[in-house]
Amino acid sequence: MNVDSIKSVGVMGGGVMGGGIAQTFIARGYSTIVRDLNDDLIAKTRASMVEGRFGLNGSVERGKMSAEERDAAVARLSFTTDVGDLRDCDLVVEAVPENLDLKKSVWSELDRLVKQDAIFATNTSGFAIGDLNKSVARRDRFVGFHWFSPAFIMKIIEVIHAPETSRETLDTMLELTRRLGKTPITVKDAPGKYGFVANRIYFAMVAEARRVLEEGVASEEDINTAMRLGFNWPAGPLEMVAGARKGWQ
Ligand SMILES: NC(=O)c1ccc[n+]([C@@H]2O[C@H](COP(=O)([O-])OP(=O)(O)OC[C@H]3O[C@@H](n4cnc5c(N)ncnc54)[C@H](O)[C@@H]3O)[C@@H](O)[C@H]2O)c1
């Protein structure tokens, strides 16, 4: 599947990430269908994509999008509780909760239902792509596609390739990422290590900051100050953990 062939996108799971991912696709011209488990969850996701803190209405208010562009984007969006409605999608992005067994069963269901040449992309935060892809027959068209939160705002996407991922699939996803207005980085799957690139380095940094604190080397505030003023970080490592708990990471 080359990038120009991707016209319609399915998103499995319309939560925090799936909603932001779908919002990005519709804003960039892709007709997108989101599957979630019930109508209440769907209503919540729809509201957050349009009226939420990072929703399309905010883009209109900030002058990043016209009201007509927003309306056209919303017209490209649909929801379903029936997974079979994703059968004709050219790309399916999976953003169900980070549970390995759940992801595997979702992918094997999708593999049975969705057209054979569609690309499958998982937004897992760190499970090995070479493990998840065992749930599908199309292992060459299966790729990691790791967004950051809030998905509509953050500019980087990690594109993770397993040994089975074809060069064509990887190239398609890298170019698609650029067409979404994001910057891709290419990541080689590293089974046994959780977190790909950014989260692995982030977790290591936070762990070291915690050790420095536990050893009594410096106070929490001074550790944060050291990294803000010493390395121009926007927030110190221990502030970032507090921020992540509040849901902005
Ligand atoms: N939240 C973050 O900051 C973040 C960042 C990057 C990646 N991720 C990854 O994204 C994925 C989703 O995380 P989230 O925070 O959006 O979770 P979430 O709980 O907000 O959303 C998951 C959604 O999936 C739905 N769901 C569950 N089973 C389903 C099924 N069988 N079919 C369709 N929908 C189903 C749930 O109802 C829910 O709406 C996880 O793998 C997570 O690790 C999260």
The ligand as a MOL file (V3000), in Angstrom:
LIG
                    3D

  0  0  0     0  0            999 V3000
M  V30 BEGIN CTAB
M  V30 COUNTS 44 48 0 0 0
M  V30 BEGIN ATOM
M  V30 1 N -2.3050 8.1900 27.2590 0
M  V30 2 C -1.0790 8.4370 26.8000 0
M  V30 3 O -0.4160 9.3950 27.1910 0
M  V30 4 C -0.4880 7.5280 25.7450 0
M  V30 5 C 0.5680 8.0110 24.9530 0
M  V30 6 C 1.0670 7.1930 23.9200 0
M  V30 7 C 0.5400 5.9270 23.7160 0
M  V30 8 N -0.4670 5.4780 24.5360 0 CHG=1
M  V30 9 C -1.0160 4.1310 24.2500 0
M  V30 10 O -2.2380 4.2870 23.5360 0
M  V30 11 C -3.1120 3.1930 23.8340 0
M  V30 12 C -4.4460 3.7390 24.3380 0
M  V30 13 O -4.2130 4.5010 25.4970 0
M  V30 14 P -5.2700 5.5890 26.0050 0
M  V30 15 O -4.5740 6.3520 27.0720 0
M  V30 16 O -5.8650 6.3090 24.8510 0 CHG=-1
M  V30 17 O -6.3820 4.6390 26.6610 0
M  V30 18 P -7.9250 4.9590 26.9270 0
M  V30 19 O -8.3540 4.0240 28.0080 0
M  V30 20 O -8.1560 6.4230 27.0950 0
M  V30 21 O -8.6360 4.5340 25.5590 0
M  V30 22 C -8.7770 3.2080 25.1430 0
M  V30 23 C -10.1320 3.0710 24.4500 0
M  V30 24 O -10.2050 1.7810 23.8570 0
M  V30 25 C -11.5410 1.3160 24.0200 0
M  V30 26 N -11.5610 -0.1280 23.8360 0
M  V30 27 C -11.3000 -1.1160 24.7150 0
M  V30 28 N -11.4410 -2.3150 24.1200 0
M  V30 29 C -11.7870 -2.0700 22.8230 0
M  V30 30 C -12.0640 -2.8960 21.6920 0
M  V30 31 N -12.0210 -4.2290 21.7850 0
M  V30 32 N -12.3770 -2.2890 20.5260 0
M  V30 33 C -12.4260 -0.9370 20.4290 0
M  V30 34 N -12.1750 -0.1220 21.4720 0
M  V30 35 C -11.8520 -0.6830 22.6330 0
M  V30 36 C -11.9230 1.7950 25.4070 0
M  V30 37 O -13.3160 1.7740 25.5840 0
M  V30 38 C -11.3280 3.1980 25.4120 0
M  V30 39 O -12.2280 4.1690 24.9210 0
M  V30 40 C -2.3760 2.3270 24.8510 0
M  V30 41 O -1.7110 1.3040 24.1760 0
M  V30 42 C -1.3790 3.3030 25.4720 0
M  V30 43 O -0.2370 2.6570 26.0130 0
M  V30 44 C -1.0150 6.2520 25.5180 0
M  V30 END ATOM
M  V30 BEGIN BOND
M  V30 1 1 1 2
M  V30 2 2 2 3
M  V30 3 1 2 4
M  V30 4 1 4 5
M  V30 5 2 4 44
M  V30 6 2 5 6
M  V30 7 1 6 7
M  V30 8 2 7 8
M  V30 9 1 8 9
M  V30 10 1 8 44
M  V30 11 1 9 10
M  V30 12 1 9 42
M  V30 13 1 10 11
M  V30 14 1 11 12
M  V30 15 1 11 40
M  V30 16 1 12 13
M  V30 17 1 13 14
M  V30 18 2 14 15
M  V30 19 1 14 16
M  V30 20 1 14 17
M  V30 21 1 17 18
M  V30 22 2 18 19
M  V30 23 1 18 20
M  V30 24 1 18 21
M  V30 25 1 21 22
M  V30 26 1 22 23
M  V30 27 1 23 24
M  V30 28 1 23 38
M  V30 29 1 24 25
M  V30 30 1 25 26
M  V30 31 1 25 36
M  V30 32 1 26 27
M  V30 33 1 26 35
M  V30 34 2 27 28
M  V30 35 1 28 29
M  V30 36 1 29 30
M  V30 37 2 29 35
M  V30 38 1 30 31
M  V30 39 2 30 32
M  V30 40 1 32 33
M  V30 41 2 33 34
M  V30 42 1 34 35
M  V30 43 1 36 37
M  V30 44 1 36 38
M  V30 45 1 38 39
M  V30 46 1 40 41
M  V30 47 1 40 42
M  V30 48 1 42 43
M  V30 END BOND
M  V30 END CTAB
M  END
